[in-house]
Amino acid sequence: MDKKEVIKELTLNEKLSLIQVEMKAKKSRFNSFGKYNFRSAEDLLEAVKPYLTKYNVSVTVNEHLIYEANNGFPIIESMATISDGVSEIRATAIVGVDLDQKGMQMPQKFGSASSYGKKYALGNLFLIDDTQDPDHSKAEPETKKTLLTPNDEAFDKAQQFIVNGGSIDTIKKKYELSPEAQAILTKL
């Protein structure tokens, strides 16, 4: 069975899982005031494009404006959806629009909230880690990688990832491989 046939047999959940493991979105934007790099919704959309044809999926982002009368400010719900034409998986983000924000025209206030909501809906869908973004006062300490052995449930996904053209180096970024796991995955 060639790669295209294997990919065709995958469920949407399996395809999304592979994209979540493989996709890297660079922080290509720089905030000169706060002196930090960050990624935008556009960066995330650009990063996912190669996987659309590879896994025969589509990704959309839709927004819905909610007016919250109790708090007196509008709320935007952003929903990122991945579909294979048969099923869909969605992730959402909720963002308030700060109508009192100084230095911005009204369209900029809504546009800023919209971009922020899209970024976080896409981040939720693709499990993008933003621990070093400006929303966090400090970067999270680096955690020890989980040991992956042939007996782990995640090992089956790692094997499928390799069979579908993934790299063992990508797996090593997330897991420490046992010698047995390393040997099996290297042979694939």
MODELLER restraints for C-alpha pairs under 7 A, 6 or more apart:
rsr = mdl.restraints
at = mdl.atoms
rsr.add(forms.Gaussian(group=physical.xy_distance, feature=features.Distance(at['CA:3:A'], at['CA:164:A']), mean=5.92, stdev=0.5))
rsr.add(forms.Gaussian(group=physical.xy_distance, feature=features.Distance(at['CA:7:A'], at['CA:55:A']), mean=6.28, stdev=0.5))
rsr.add(forms.Gaussian(group=physical.xy_distance, feature=features.Distance(at['CA:7:A'], at['CA:164:A']), mean=6.95, stdev=0.5))
rsr.add(forms.Gaussian(group=physical.xy_distance, feature=features.Distance(at['CA:12:A'], at['CA:84:A']), mean=6.29, stdev=0.5))
rsr.add(forms.Gaussian(group=physical.xy_distance, feature=features.Distance(at['CA:12:A'], at['CA:87:A']), mean=6.87, stdev=0.5))
rsr.add(forms.Gaussian(group=physical.xy_distance, feature=features.Distance(at['CA:15:A'], at['CA:55:A']), mean=6.39, stdev=0.5))
rsr.add(forms.Gaussian(group=physical.xy_distance, feature=features.Distance(at['CA:18:A'], at['CA:161:A']), mean=6.35, stdev=0.5))
rsr.add(forms.Gaussian(group=physical.xy_distance, feature=features.Distance(at['CA:19:A'], at['CA:51:A']), mean=6.79, stdev=0.5))
rsr.add(forms.Gaussian(group=physical.xy_distance, feature=features.Distance(at['CA:20:A'], at['CA:126:A']), mean=5.02, stdev=0.5))
rsr.add(forms.Gaussian(group=physical.xy_distance, feature=features.Distance(at['CA:20:A'], at['CA:127:A']), mean=6.17, stdev=0.5))
rsr.add(forms.Gaussian(group=physical.xy_distance, feature=features.Distance(at['CA:22:A'], at['CA:170:A']), mean=6.96, stdev=0.5))
rsr.add(forms.Gaussian(group=physical.xy_distance, feature=features.Distance(at['CA:23:A'], at['CA:47:A']), mean=6.69, stdev=0.5))
rsr.add(forms.Gaussian(group=physical.xy_distance, feature=features.Distance(at['CA:23:A'], at['CA:48:A']), mean=6.70, stdev=0.5))
rsr.add(forms.Gaussian(group=physical.xy_distance, feature=features.Distance(at['CA:24:A'], at['CA:47:A']), mean=6.57, stdev=0.5))
rsr.add(forms.Gaussian(group=physical.xy_distance, feature=features.Distance(at['CA:25:A'], at['CA:43:A']), mean=6.32, stdev=0.5))
rsr.add(forms.Gaussian(group=physical.xy_distance, feature=features.Distance(at['CA:25:A'], at['CA:44:A']), mean=5.72, stdev=0.5))
rsr.add(forms.Gaussian(group=physical.xy_distance, feature=features.Distance(at['CA:25:A'], at['CA:47:A']), mean=5.43, stdev=0.5))
rsr.add(forms.Gaussian(group=physical.xy_distance, feature=features.Distance(at['CA:26:A'], at['CA:39:A']), mean=6.42, stdev=0.5))
rsr.add(forms.Gaussian(group=physical.xy_distance, feature=features.Distance(at['CA:27:A'], at['CA:37:A']), mean=5.64, stdev=0.5))
rsr.add(forms.Gaussian(group=physical.xy_distance, feature=features.Distance(at['CA:27:A'], at['CA:38:A']), mean=4.50, stdev=0.5))
rsr.add(forms.Gaussian(group=physical.xy_distance, feature=features.Distance(at['CA:27:A'], at['CA:39:A']), mean=4.08, stdev=0.5))
rsr.add(forms.Gaussian(group=physical.xy_distance, feature=features.Distance(at['CA:28:A'], at['CA:37:A']), mean=6.67, stdev=0.5))
rsr.add(forms.Gaussian(group=physical.xy_distance, feature=features.Distance(at['CA:28:A'], at['CA:38:A']), mean=6.41, stdev=0.5))
rsr.add(forms.Gaussian(group=physical.xy_distance, feature=features.Distance(at['CA:28:A'], at['CA:39:A']), mean=5.84, stdev=0.5))
rsr.add(forms.Gaussian(group=physical.xy_distance, feature=features.Distance(at['CA:29:A'], at['CA:37:A']), mean=5.48, stdev=0.5))
rsr.add(forms.Gaussian(group=physical.xy_distance, feature=features.Distance(at['CA:29:A'], at['CA:38:A']), mean=5.22, stdev=0.5))
rsr.add(forms.Gaussian(group=physical.xy_distance, feature=features.Distance(at['CA:29:A'], at['CA:39:A']), mean=5.89, stdev=0.5))
rsr.add(forms.Gaussian(group=physical.xy_distance, feature=features.Distance(at['CA:30:A'], at['CA:36:A']), mean=5.77, stdev=0.5))
rsr.add(forms.Gaussian(group=physical.xy_distance, feature=features.Distance(at['CA:30:A'], at['CA:37:A']), mean=4.38, stdev=0.5))
rsr.add(forms.Gaussian(group=physical.xy_distance, feature=features.Distance(at['CA:30:A'], at['CA:38:A']), mean=6.18, stdev=0.5))
rsr.add(forms.Gaussian(group=physical.xy_distance, feature=features.Distance(at['CA:31:A'], at['CA:37:A']), mean=6.23, stdev=0.5))
rsr.add(forms.Gaussian(group=physical.xy_distance, feature=features.Distance(at['CA:38:A'], at['CA:133:A']), mean=6.08, stdev=0.5))
rsr.add(forms.Gaussian(group=physical.xy_distance, feature=features.Distance(at['CA:40:A'], at['CA:119:A']), mean=6.02, stdev=0.5))
rsr.add(forms.Gaussian(group=physical.xy_distance, feature=features.Distance(at['CA:41:A'], at['CA:115:A']), mean=6.23, stdev=0.5))
rsr.add(forms.Gaussian(group=physical.xy_distance, feature=features.Distance(at['CA:41:A'], at['CA:118:A']), mean=5.81, stdev=0.5))
rsr.add(forms.Gaussian(group=physical.xy_distance, feature=features.Distance(at['CA:41:A'], at['CA:119:A']), mean=4.15, stdev=0.5))
rsr.add(forms.Gaussian(group=physical.xy_distance, feature=features.Distance(at['CA:44:A'], at['CA:122:A']), mean=6.99, stdev=0.5))
rsr.add(forms.Gaussian(group=physical.xy_distance, feature=features.Distance(at['CA:52:A'], at['CA:58:A']), mean=5.75, stdev=0.5))
rsr.add(forms.Gaussian(group=physical.xy_distance, feature=features.Distance(at['CA:56:A'], at['CA:84:A']), mean=6.41, stdev=0.5))
rsr.add(forms.Gaussian(group=physical.xy_distance, feature=features.Distance(at['CA:57:A'], at['CA:82:A']), mean=6.67, stdev=0.5))
rsr.add(forms.Gaussian(group=physical.xy_distance, feature=features.Distance(at['CA:57:A'], at['CA:83:A']), mean=5.48, stdev=0.5))
rsr.add(forms.Gaussian(group=physical.xy_distance, feature=features.Distance(at['CA:57:A'], at['CA:84:A']), mean=4.53, stdev=0.5))
rsr.add(forms.Gaussian(group=physical.xy_distance, feature=features.Distance(at['CA:58:A'], at['CA:82:A']), mean=5.61, stdev=0.5))
rsr.add(forms.Gaussian(group=physical.xy_distance, feature=features.Distance(at['CA:58:A'], at['CA:83:A']), mean=5.33, stdev=0.5))
rsr.add(forms.Gaussian(group=physical.xy_distance, feature=features.Distance(at['CA:58:A'], at['CA:84:A']), mean=6.49, stdev=0.5))
rsr.add(forms.Gaussian(group=physical.xy_distance, feature=features.Distance(at['CA:59:A'], at['CA:81:A']), mean=5.51, stdev=0.5))
rsr.add(forms.Gaussian(group=physical.xy_distance, feature=features.Distance(at['CA:59:A'], at['CA:82:A']), mean=4.50, stdev=0.5))
rsr.add(forms.Gaussian(group=physical.xy_distance, feature=features.Distance(at['CA:59:A'], at['CA:83:A']), mean=6.52, stdev=0.5))
rsr.add(forms.Gaussian(group=physical.xy_distance, feature=features.Distance(at['CA:60:A'], at['CA:80:A']), mean=5.73, stdev=0.5))
rsr.add(forms.Gaussian(group=physical.xy_distance, feature=features.Distance(at['CA:60:A'], at['CA:81:A']), mean=5.27, stdev=0.5))
rsr.add(forms.Gaussian(group=physical.xy_distance, feature=features.Distance(at['CA:60:A'], at['CA:82:A']), mean=6.68, stdev=0.5))
rsr.add(forms.Gaussian(group=physical.xy_distance, feature=features.Distance(at['CA:61:A'], at['CA:78:A']), mean=6.78, stdev=0.5))
rsr.add(forms.Gaussian(group=physical.xy_distance, feature=features.Distance(at['CA:61:A'], at['CA:79:A']), mean=5.48, stdev=0.5))
rsr.add(forms.Gaussian(group=physical.xy_distance, feature=features.Distance(at['CA:61:A'], at['CA:80:A']), mean=4.38, stdev=0.5))
rsr.add(forms.Gaussian(group=physical.xy_distance, feature=features.Distance(at['CA:61:A'], at['CA:81:A']), mean=6.29, stdev=0.5))
rsr.add(forms.Gaussian(group=physical.xy_distance, feature=features.Distance(at['CA:61:A'], at['CA:118:A']), mean=6.77, stdev=0.5))
rsr.add(forms.Gaussian(group=physical.xy_distance, feature=features.Distance(at['CA:62:A'], at['CA:78:A']), mean=5.77, stdev=0.5))
rsr.add(forms.Gaussian(group=physical.xy_distance, feature=features.Distance(at['CA:62:A'], at['CA:79:A']), mean=5.24, stdev=0.5))
rsr.add(forms.Gaussian(group=physical.xy_distance, feature=features.Distance(at['CA:62:A'], at['CA:80:A']), mean=6.59, stdev=0.5))
rsr.add(forms.Gaussian(group=physical.xy_distance, feature=features.Distance(at['CA:63:A'], at['CA:76:A']), mean=6.59, stdev=0.5))
rsr.add(forms.Gaussian(group=physical.xy_distance, feature=features.Distance(at['CA:63:A'], at['CA:77:A']), mean=5.53, stdev=0.5))
rsr.add(forms.Gaussian(group=physical.xy_distance, feature=features.Distance(at['CA:63:A'], at['CA:78:A']), mean=4.44, stdev=0.5))
rsr.add(forms.Gaussian(group=physical.xy_distance, feature=features.Distance(at['CA:63:A'], at['CA:79:A']), mean=6.19, stdev=0.5))
rsr.add(forms.Gaussian(group=physical.xy_distance, feature=features.Distance(at['CA:64:A'], at['CA:76:A']), mean=5.75, stdev=0.5))
rsr.add(forms.Gaussian(group=physical.xy_distance, feature=features.Distance(at['CA:64:A'], at['CA:77:A']), mean=5.15, stdev=0.5))
rsr.add(forms.Gaussian(group=physical.xy_distance, feature=features.Distance(at['CA:64:A'], at['CA:78:A']), mean=6.57, stdev=0.5))
rsr.add(forms.Gaussian(group=physical.xy_distance, feature=features.Distance(at['CA:65:A'], at['CA:74:A']), mean=6.99, stdev=0.5))
rsr.add(forms.Gaussian(group=physical.xy_distance, feature=features.Distance(at['CA:65:A'], at['CA:75:A']), mean=5.96, stdev=0.5))
rsr.add(forms.Gaussian(group=physical.xy_distance, feature=features.Distance(at['CA:65:A'], at['CA:76:A']), mean=4.65, stdev=0.5))
rsr.add(forms.Gaussian(group=physical.xy_distance, feature=features.Distance(at['CA:65:A'], at['CA:77:A']), mean=6.38, stdev=0.5))
rsr.add(forms.Gaussian(group=physical.xy_distance, feature=features.Distance(at['CA:66:A'], at['CA:74:A']), mean=5.87, stdev=0.5))
rsr.add(forms.Gaussian(group=physical.xy_distance, feature=features.Distance(at['CA:66:A'], at['CA:75:A']), mean=4.95, stdev=0.5))
rsr.add(forms.Gaussian(group=physical.xy_distance, feature=features.Distance(at['CA:66:A'], at['CA:76:A']), mean=5.90, stdev=0.5))
rsr.add(forms.Gaussian(group=physical.xy_distance, feature=features.Distance(at['CA:67:A'], at['CA:73:A']), mean=6.43, stdev=0.5))
rsr.add(forms.Gaussian(group=physical.xy_distance, feature=features.Distance(at['CA:67:A'], at['CA:74:A']), mean=4.38, stdev=0.5))
rsr.add(forms.Gaussian(group=physical.xy_distance, feature=features.Distance(at['CA:67:A'], at['CA:75:A']), mean=5.87, stdev=0.5))
rsr.add(forms.Gaussian(group=physical.xy_distance, feature=features.Distance(at['CA:68:A'], at['CA:74:A']), mean=5.78, stdev=0.5))
rsr.add(forms.Gaussian(group=physical.xy_distance, feature=features.Distance(at['CA:68:A'], at['CA:75:A']), mean=6.69, stdev=0.5))
rsr.add(forms.Gaussian(group=physical.xy_distance, feature=features.Distance(at['CA:73:A'], at['CA:96:A']), mean=6.91, stdev=0.5))
rsr.add(forms.Gaussian(group=physical.xy_distance, feature=features.Distance(at['CA:73:A'], at['CA:97:A']), mean=6.39, stdev=0.5))
rsr.add(forms.Gaussian(group=physical.xy_distance, feature=features.Distance(at['CA:73:A'], at['CA:99:A']), mean=6.92, stdev=0.5))
rsr.add(forms.Gaussian(group=physical.xy_distance, feature=features.Distance(at['CA:74:A'], at['CA:96:A']), mean=5.96, stdev=0.5))
rsr.add(forms.Gaussian(group=physical.xy_distance, feature=features.Distance(at['CA:74:A'], at['CA:97:A']), mean=5.54, stdev=0.5))
rsr.add(forms.Gaussian(group=physical.xy_distance, feature=features.Distance(at['CA:75:A'], at['CA:94:A']), mean=6.81, stdev=0.5))
rsr.add(forms.Gaussian(group=physical.xy_distance, feature=features.Distance(at['CA:75:A'], at['CA:95:A']), mean=5.58, stdev=0.5))
rsr.add(forms.Gaussian(group=physical.xy_distance, feature=features.Distance(at['CA:75:A'], at['CA:96:A']), mean=4.29, stdev=0.5))
rsr.add(forms.Gaussian(group=physical.xy_distance, feature=features.Distance(at['CA:75:A'], at['CA:97:A']), mean=5.93, stdev=0.5))
rsr.add(forms.Gaussian(group=physical.xy_distance, feature=features.Distance(at['CA:76:A'], at['CA:94:A']), mean=5.84, stdev=0.5))
rsr.add(forms.Gaussian(group=physical.xy_distance, feature=features.Distance(at['CA:76:A'], at['CA:95:A']), mean=5.27, stdev=0.5))
rsr.add(forms.Gaussian(group=physical.xy_distance, feature=features.Distance(at['CA:76:A'], at['CA:96:A']), mean=6.21, stdev=0.5))
rsr.add(forms.Gaussian(group=physical.xy_distance, feature=features.Distance(at['CA:76:A'], at['CA:114:A']), mean=6.78, stdev=0.5))
rsr.add(forms.Gaussian(group=physical.xy_distance, feature=features.Distance(at['CA:77:A'], at['CA:92:A']), mean=6.81, stdev=0.5))
rsr.add(forms.Gaussian(group=physical.xy_distance, feature=features.Distance(at['CA:77:A'], at['CA:93:A']), mean=5.82, stdev=0.5))
rsr.add(forms.Gaussian(group=physical.xy_distance, feature=features.Distance(at['CA:77:A'], at['CA:94:A']), mean=4.60, stdev=0.5))
rsr.add(forms.Gaussian(group=physical.xy_distance, feature=features.Distance(at['CA:77:A'], at['CA:95:A']), mean=6.49, stdev=0.5))
rsr.add(forms.Gaussian(group=physical.xy_distance, feature=features.Distance(at['CA:77:A'], at['CA:117:A']), mean=6.99, stdev=0.5))
rsr.add(forms.Gaussian(group=physical.xy_distance, feature=features.Distance(at['CA:78:A'], at['CA:92:A']), mean=5.48, stdev=0.5))
rsr.add(forms.Gaussian(group=physical.xy_distance, feature=features.Distance(at['CA:78:A'], at['CA:93:A']), mean=5.27, stdev=0.5))
rsr.add(forms.Gaussian(group=physical.xy_distance, feature=features.Distance(at['CA:78:A'], at['CA:94:A']), mean=6.39, stdev=0.5))
rsr.add(forms.Gaussian(group=physical.xy_distance, feature=features.Distance(at['CA:78:A'], at['CA:117:A']), mean=5.40, stdev=0.5))
rsr.add(forms.Gaussian(group=physical.xy_distance, feature=features.Distance(at['CA:78:A'], at['CA:118:A']), mean=5.58, stdev=0.5))
rsr.add(forms.Gaussian(group=physical.xy_distance, feature=features.Distance(at['CA:78:A'], at['CA:121:A']), mean=6.04, stdev=0.5))
rsr.add(forms.Gaussian(group=physical.xy_distance, feature=features.Distance(at['CA:79:A'], at['CA:90:A']), mean=6.56, stdev=0.5))
rsr.add(forms.Gaussian(group=physical.xy_distance, feature=features.Distance(at['CA:79:A'], at['CA:91:A']), mean=5.66, stdev=0.5))
rsr.add(forms.Gaussian(group=physical.xy_distance, feature=features.Distance(at['CA:79:A'], at['CA:92:A']), mean=4.34, stdev=0.5))
rsr.add(forms.Gaussian(group=physical.xy_distance, feature=features.Distance(at['CA:79:A'], at['CA:93:A']), mean=6.61, stdev=0.5))
rsr.add(forms.Gaussian(group=physical.xy_distance, feature=features.Distance(at['CA:79:A'], at['CA:121:A']), mean=5.81, stdev=0.5))
rsr.add(forms.Gaussian(group=physical.xy_distance, feature=features.Distance(at['CA:80:A'], at['CA:90:A']), mean=5.62, stdev=0.5))
rsr.add(forms.Gaussian(group=physical.xy_distance, feature=features.Distance(at['CA:80:A'], at['CA:91:A']), mean=5.34, stdev=0.5))
rsr.add(forms.Gaussian(group=physical.xy_distance, feature=features.Distance(at['CA:80:A'], at['CA:92:A']), mean=6.24, stdev=0.5))
rsr.add(forms.Gaussian(group=physical.xy_distance, feature=features.Distance(at['CA:80:A'], at['CA:121:A']), mean=5.38, stdev=0.5))
rsr.add(forms.Gaussian(group=physical.xy_distance, feature=features.Distance(at['CA:80:A'], at['CA:122:A']), mean=5.55, stdev=0.5))
rsr.add(forms.Gaussian(group=physical.xy_distance, feature=features.Distance(at['CA:80:A'], at['CA:125:A']), mean=6.69, stdev=0.5))
rsr.add(forms.Gaussian(group=physical.xy_distance, feature=features.Distance(at['CA:81:A'], at['CA:88:A']), mean=6.51, stdev=0.5))
rsr.add(forms.Gaussian(group=physical.xy_distance, feature=features.Distance(at['CA:81:A'], at['CA:89:A']), mean=5.67, stdev=0.5))
rsr.add(forms.Gaussian(group=physical.xy_distance, feature=features.Distance(at['CA:81:A'], at['CA:90:A']), mean=4.42, stdev=0.5))
rsr.add(forms.Gaussian(group=physical.xy_distance, feature=features.Distance(at['CA:81:A'], at['CA:91:A']), mean=6.59, stdev=0.5))
rsr.add(forms.Gaussian(group=physical.xy_distance, feature=features.Distance(at['CA:82:A'], at['CA:88:A']), mean=5.62, stdev=0.5))
rsr.add(forms.Gaussian(group=physical.xy_distance, feature=features.Distance(at['CA:82:A'], at['CA:89:A']), mean=5.44, stdev=0.5))
rsr.add(forms.Gaussian(group=physical.xy_distance, feature=features.Distance(at['CA:82:A'], at['CA:90:A']), mean=6.56, stdev=0.5))
rsr.add(forms.Gaussian(group=physical.xy_distance, feature=features.Distance(at['CA:83:A'], at['CA:89:A']), mean=6.61, stdev=0.5))
rsr.add(forms.Gaussian(group=physical.xy_distance, feature=features.Distance(at['CA:90:A'], at['CA:125:A']), mean=6.81, stdev=0.5))
rsr.add(forms.Gaussian(group=physical.xy_distance, feature=features.Distance(at['CA:91:A'], at['CA:121:A']), mean=5.62, stdev=0.5))
rsr.add(forms.Gaussian(group=physical.xy_distance, feature=features.Distance(at['CA:91:A'], at['CA:124:A']), mean=5.94, stdev=0.5))
rsr.add(forms.Gaussian(group=physical.xy_distance, feature=features.Distance(at['CA:91:A'], at['CA:125:A']), mean=5.19, stdev=0.5))
rsr.add(forms.Gaussian(group=physical.xy_distance, feature=features.Distance(at['CA:92:A'], at['CA:121:A']), mean=4.74, stdev=0.5))
rsr.add(forms.Gaussian(group=physical.xy_distance, feature=features.Distance(at['CA:93:A'], at['CA:117:A']), mean=5.55, stdev=0.5))
rsr.add(forms.Gaussian(group=physical.xy_distance, feature=features.Distance(at['CA:93:A'], at['CA:120:A']), mean=5.83, stdev=0.5))
rsr.add(forms.Gaussian(group=physical.xy_distance, feature=features.Distance(at['CA:93:A'], at['CA:121:A']), mean=4.82, stdev=0.5))
rsr.add(forms.Gaussian(group=physical.xy_distance, feature=features.Distance(at['CA:94:A'], at['CA:117:A']), mean=6.27, stdev=0.5))
rsr.add(forms.Gaussian(group=physical.xy_distance, feature=features.Distance(at['CA:95:A'], at['CA:113:A']), mean=6.21, stdev=0.5))
rsr.add(forms.Gaussian(group=physical.xy_distance, feature=features.Distance(at['CA:95:A'], at['CA:117:A']), mean=5.65, stdev=0.5))
rsr.add(forms.Gaussian(group=physical.xy_distance, feature=features.Distance(at['CA:96:A'], at['CA:113:A']), mean=6.77, stdev=0.5))
rsr.add(forms.Gaussian(group=physical.xy_distance, feature=features.Distance(at['CA:97:A'], at['CA:109:A']), mean=6.48, stdev=0.5))
rsr.add(forms.Gaussian(group=physical.xy_distance, feature=features.Distance(at['CA:97:A'], at['CA:110:A']), mean=6.12, stdev=0.5))
rsr.add(forms.Gaussian(group=physical.xy_distance, feature=features.Distance(at['CA:97:A'], at['CA:113:A']), mean=5.70, stdev=0.5))
rsr.add(forms.Gaussian(group=physical.xy_distance, feature=features.Distance(at['CA:98:A'], at['CA:109:A']), mean=6.76, stdev=0.5))
rsr.add(forms.Gaussian(group=physical.xy_distance, feature=features.Distance(at['CA:99:A'], at['CA:109:A']), mean=6.86, stdev=0.5))
rsr.add(forms.Gaussian(group=physical.xy_distance, feature=features.Distance(at['CA:131:A'], at['CA:139:A']), mean=5.84, stdev=0.5))
rsr.add(forms.Gaussian(group=physical.xy_distance, feature=features.Distance(at['CA:131:A'], at['CA:140:A']), mean=6.14, stdev=0.5))
rsr.add(forms.Gaussian(group=physical.xy_distance, feature=features.Distance(at['CA:132:A'], at['CA:138:A']), mean=6.99, stdev=0.5))
rsr.add(forms.Gaussian(group=physical.xy_distance, feature=features.Distance(at['CA:132:A'], at['CA:139:A']), mean=4.86, stdev=0.5))
rsr.add(forms.Gaussian(group=physical.xy_distance, feature=features.Distance(at['CA:145:A'], at['CA:174:A']), mean=6.22, stdev=0.5))
rsr.add(forms.Gaussian(group=physical.xy_distance, feature=features.Distance(at['CA:145:A'], at['CA:175:A']), mean=5.09, stdev=0.5))
rsr.add(forms.Gaussian(group=physical.xy_distance, feature=features.Distance(at['CA:145:A'], at['CA:176:A']), mean=5.66, stdev=0.5))
rsr.add(forms.Gaussian(group=physical.xy_distance, feature=features.Distance(at['CA:146:A'], at['CA:175:A']), mean=5.14, stdev=0.5))
rsr.add(forms.Gaussian(group=physical.xy_distance, feature=features.Distance(at['CA:146:A'], at['CA:176:A']), mean=5.87, stdev=0.5))
rsr.add(forms.Gaussian(group=physical.xy_distance, feature=features.Distance(at['CA:147:A'], at['CA:175:A']), mean=5.81, stdev=0.5))
rsr.add(forms.Gaussian(group=physical.xy_distance, feature=features.Distance(at['CA:147:A'], at['CA:176:A']), mean=4.68, stdev=0.5))
rsr.add(forms.Gaussian(group=physical.xy_distance, feature=features.Distance(at['CA:147:A'], at['CA:177:A']), mean=5.74, stdev=0.5))
rsr.add(forms.Gaussian(group=physical.xy_distance, feature=features.Distance(at['CA:147:A'], at['CA:178:A']), mean=6.51, stdev=0.5))
rsr.add(forms.Gaussian(group=physical.xy_distance, feature=features.Distance(at['CA:148:A'], at['CA:155:A']), mean=6.56, stdev=0.5))
rsr.add(forms.Gaussian(group=physical.xy_distance, feature=features.Distance(at['CA:148:A'], at['CA:175:A']), mean=6.00, stdev=0.5))
rsr.add(forms.Gaussian(group=physical.xy_distance, feature=features.Distance(at['CA:148:A'], at['CA:176:A']), mean=6.00, stdev=0.5))
rsr.add(forms.Gaussian(group=physical.xy_distance, feature=features.Distance(at['CA:148:A'], at['CA:177:A']), mean=4.98, stdev=0.5))
rsr.add(forms.Gaussian(group=physical.xy_distance, feature=features.Distance(at['CA:148:A'], at['CA:178:A']), mean=5.98, stdev=0.5))
rsr.add(forms.Gaussian(group=physical.xy_distance, feature=features.Distance(at['CA:148:A'], at['CA:181:A']), mean=6.82, stdev=0.5))
rsr.add(forms.Gaussian(group=physical.xy_distance, feature=features.Distance(at['CA:149:A'], at['CA:155:A']), mean=6.59, stdev=0.5))
rsr.add(forms.Gaussian(group=physical.xy_distance, feature=features.Distance(at['CA:149:A'], at['CA:177:A']), mean=6.59, stdev=0.5))
rsr.add(forms.Gaussian(group=physical.xy_distance, feature=features.Distance(at['CA:149:A'], at['CA:178:A']), mean=5.43, stdev=0.5))
rsr.add(forms.Gaussian(group=physical.xy_distance, feature=features.Distance(at['CA:149:A'], at['CA:180:A']), mean=6.84, stdev=0.5))
rsr.add(forms.Gaussian(group=physical.xy_distance, feature=features.Distance(at['CA:149:A'], at['CA:181:A']), mean=5.27, stdev=0.5))
rsr.add(forms.Gaussian(group=physical.xy_distance, feature=features.Distance(at['CA:150:A'], at['CA:180:A']), mean=6.89, stdev=0.5))
rsr.add(forms.Gaussian(group=physical.xy_distance, feature=features.Distance(at['CA:150:A'], at['CA:181:A']), mean=5.43, stdev=0.5))
rsr.add(forms.Gaussian(group=physical.xy_distance, feature=features.Distance(at['CA:159:A'], at['CA:185:A']), mean=6.41, stdev=0.5))
rsr.add(forms.Gaussian(group=physical.xy_distance, feature=features.Distance(at['CA:162:A'], at['CA:168:A']), mean=6.83, stdev=0.5))
rsr.add(forms.Gaussian(group=physical.xy_distance, feature=features.Distance(at['CA:162:A'], at['CA:188:A']), mean=6.70, stdev=0.5))
rsr.add(forms.Gaussian(group=physical.xy_distance, feature=features.Distance(at['CA:163:A'], at['CA:188:A']), mean=6.62, stdev=0.5))
